[in-house]
Amino acid sequence: MSSEPVNVDWLNTKSLKSVTARRFAEFCAKDFSETVKPAEADNPDTDLYKEAARLVIERIEAAVAGGRQ
């Protein structure tokens, strides 16, 4: 079994303006790296996880930019 970390570069938290989006992205990065094995990092389930996380983060960023919090 490999102890190699799973790549979470797809989840760039530094570019996020919203604290809420950043915290959610950090949660997703931690959850993803703890639950996904490196060999599983590129399969349909993990792709769906990535897509869902990005969508939620985009919605949070849009809501904050629009004045909703």
C-alpha positions, 0 to 999 in steps of 0.5 A: 500500500502506498503512502503517497499523497493524493494530488489536490492541486485541482483545488486551489484555495489561494485564489479564493476571495471568500473565507467560506469558499476557502474553508469549504475548499480546505475541507474538500482537500482534506476529505479527498486526500484522506478518503481517496487512494492515489490509484483511484484519483482519476476515476468517474467517482472522484471526477464527480467529487471534483466537479461537485466541489468546484460547483459549490465553491463557484456558487459560494464565490458568486454569492459573496461577490453578489453581496449575499452571505 
